[in-house]
Structure formats: C-alpha cells, structure tokens
Amino acid sequence: MTIADIEAVQQTFVDAAVRADKAGFDVIELHGAHGYLLFEFLSPLSNQRTDQYGGSFENRIRFLVEIIRKVRQAWPQQKPLFVRISATDWVEGGWNLDDTVALAKIIYAEGVDLIDCSTGGNDPRQNIPAAPGFQVPFATAVKEQVPGIVTGAVGMITHASQVSDIIGEDKADVVFVARKFLRNPSFVLSTAHELGVYIKWPNQYERGQVKTKYSFF
Ligand SMILES: Cc1cc2nc3c(=O)[nH]c(=O)nc-3n(C[C@H](O)[C@H](O)[C@H](O)COP(=O)(O)O)c2cc1C
C-alpha cells in the first residue's frame, strides 16, 4: 500500500463510522484482529514494510492508531468505540500479550472504550491451545494492566457458570459469545435464568421465566 492507499483506507473507516451513526447504531467495533488488514500492520510476522508504518512497534501500530484518532472524531463522543484485537499470534516472534497491553494503553488514551481480546488468525504456524475460556486470561491481563479500560473476553464461553466466573471474578467486564447463539438463540435468557439474574424477557416468553406471576403454571 502506498501512503495514498493508507490514507484512502483510513478515510473509508471514517466514512463507515459516519454511516453507522446515521443508521442509528449505538456501538462500533474496529476489527484489529485475525489477520484482517489492521492486524496485518500490527504483527511483525505480516508487516514487512520499511517505511513509517513498518518495523518498530510504534510504526506498526501507527495505521490503527491513526484510524482510531480519525474515527473517534467522527463517531459521537457519547457512543462507545470498541476495538477487537488478536492478543497474540500464538507464534514465537510474533505479536504477543506485552504488545497488546502496550497498545491497549495507547488506544485507551485515544478514546477507545473497550478492547475485545481474541487471538490468532494471522499466521499458519499458529498453535492455538483451544479450550473453554482459553482467551479469557488475555482480557484479564489487559484489565489488570490498563486501569480504566473495559475488556471483553471471547472464545468457547458457552455456560452460565463460565459467564458468572468471568464477570463475578473480575476476569473481564464483558463476555462476547458467537457459536453458542447458533445452537441456542435464547442463550441470554437461559443464562440469566440459571444465574437467577432478572432481565426483561420478551412479553411472549415471560412464562418461561421463574418468579413471574405465572410461574405456578
Ligand atoms: C458464523 C461466524 C462468523 C464469524 N465472523 C467473524 C467476523 O466477521 N469477525 C470476527 O472477528 N469474528 C468472527 N467470528 C468469530 C467470533 O466472533 C468469535 O470470536 C469466535 O467464534 C469464538 O467465540 P465462540 O467460541 O463464542 O464462537 C465468527 C464466528 C462465526 C461462528
């Protein structure tokens, strides 16, 4: 990418943020993970540039930081801005947790509200120890080392007990769930039910909730 290409792509992020606001969205998340373009700049494994956008940590994060700066100006201050990151490449010599924490400090200062800690997806040599909640420690590390930032944990979080452990034990502030919703679209309702947390159910579903006036039926 030439510098003109970089500026053009950055402008498309700004344009998208403006469209998202006009369309009434409450939150946007910049995708800086999984080998998509922003992460390709971050990781020393994929970033082979020799100009001010490659080489040192400061240079590799420049593309993302500039986008955040521009998007934050275009996106209303009261609306949260999330960034998804791969907290590690899972490859020796690649992007790692220390880089993620250092980046999180910088982007928090730039007005990012939440860092969504995923991992991998950038290099075929990755060796991912996938297991329930395996990415949660990355969110915890960021939360502990970047006071004030809100962290999201994601990946193989499928049970109410896990959600309760992660949120209740302050391992992350938010839990993101994907595939479980494909299997159980009512996952939020069933999790709240299992944990005894009151949330507003759709009127038509209220009789599925305990302790409603119809619970004796
Ligand atoms: C159908 C499908 C599409 C997905 N698309 C994206 C995507 O566009 N961007 C992204 O960051 N993650 C995407 N993911 C990954 C999820 O956001 C999530 O990180 C991953 O599935 C791990 O969480 P889970 O174990 O709760 O599914 C997708 C997952 C699924 C199942």
The ligand as an SDF file (V2000), in Angstrom:
LIG
                    3D

 31 33  0  0  0  0  0  0  0  0999 V2000
  -20.5130  -17.7070   11.5560 C   0  0  0  0  0  0  0  0  0  0  0  0
  -19.3890  -16.9710   12.2500 C   0  0  0  0  0  0  0  0  0  0  0  0
  -18.8950  -15.7940   11.7170 C   0  0  0  0  0  0  0  0  0  0  0  0
  -17.8760  -15.0860   12.3340 C   0  0  0  0  0  0  0  0  0  0  0  0
  -17.4190  -13.9190   11.7870 N   0  0  0  0  0  0  0  0  0  0  0  0
  -16.4970  -13.1980   12.4410 C   0  0  0  0  0  0  0  0  0  0  0  0
  -16.0870  -11.9390   11.9540 C   0  0  0  0  0  0  0  0  0  0  0  0
  -16.5130  -11.4710   10.9070 O   0  0  0  0  0  0  0  0  0  0  0  0
  -15.1720  -11.2450   12.6500 N   0  0  0  0  0  0  0  0  0  0  0  0
  -14.6650  -11.7300   13.8340 C   0  0  0  0  0  0  0  0  0  0  0  0
  -13.8590  -11.0670   14.4570 O   0  0  0  0  0  0  0  0  0  0  0  0
  -15.0180  -12.9130   14.2980 N   0  0  0  0  0  0  0  0  0  0  0  0
  -15.9280  -13.6530   13.6450 C   0  0  0  0  0  0  0  0  0  0  0  0
  -16.3020  -14.8560   14.1490 N   0  0  0  0  0  0  0  0  0  0  0  0
  -15.6280  -15.3470   15.3480 C   0  0  0  0  0  0  0  0  0  0  0  0
  -16.4450  -14.9930   16.5730 C   0  0  0  0  0  0  0  0  0  0  0  0
  -16.6220  -13.5800   16.6900 O   0  0  0  0  0  0  0  0  0  0  0  0
  -15.7860  -15.4850   17.8410 C   0  0  0  0  0  0  0  0  0  0  0  0
  -14.6090  -14.7550   18.0850 O   0  0  0  0  0  0  0  0  0  0  0  0
  -15.4100  -16.9650   17.7500 C   0  0  0  0  0  0  0  0  0  0  0  0
  -16.4440  -17.7270   17.1440 O   0  0  0  0  0  0  0  0  0  0  0  0
  -15.0930  -17.5140   19.1470 C   0  0  0  0  0  0  0  0  0  0  0  0
  -16.2060  -17.3230   20.0090 O   0  0  0  0  0  0  0  0  0  0  0  0
  -17.2600  -18.5250   20.2850 P   0  0  0  0  0  0  0  0  0  0  0  0
  -16.4570  -19.6850   20.8510 O   0  0  0  0  0  0  0  0  0  0  0  0
  -18.2230  -17.9230   21.2820 O   0  0  0  0  0  0  0  0  0  0  0  0
  -17.9020  -18.8840   18.9940 O   0  0  0  0  0  0  0  0  0  0  0  0
  -17.3160  -15.5820   13.5250 C   0  0  0  0  0  0  0  0  0  0  0  0
  -17.8150  -16.7700   14.0770 C   0  0  0  0  0  0  0  0  0  0  0  0
  -18.8360  -17.4570   13.4520 C   0  0  0  0  0  0  0  0  0  0  0  0
  -19.3380  -18.7430   14.0800 C   0  0  0  0  0  0  0  0  0  0  0  0
  1  2  1  0
  2  3  1  0
  2 30  2  0
  3  4  2  0
  4  5  1  0
  4 28  1  0
  5  6  2  0
  6  7  1  0
  6 13  1  0
  7  8  2  0
  7  9  1  0
  9 10  1  0
 10 11  2  0
 10 12  1  0
 12 13  2  0
 13 14  1  0
 14 15  1  0
 14 28  1  0
 15 16  1  0
 16 17  1  0
 16 18  1  0
 18 19  1  0
 18 20  1  0
 20 21  1  0
 20 22  1  0
 22 23  1  0
 23 24  1  0
 24 25  2  0
 24 26  1  0
 24 27  1  0
 28 29  2  0
 29 30  1  0
 30 31  1  0
M  END
$$$$
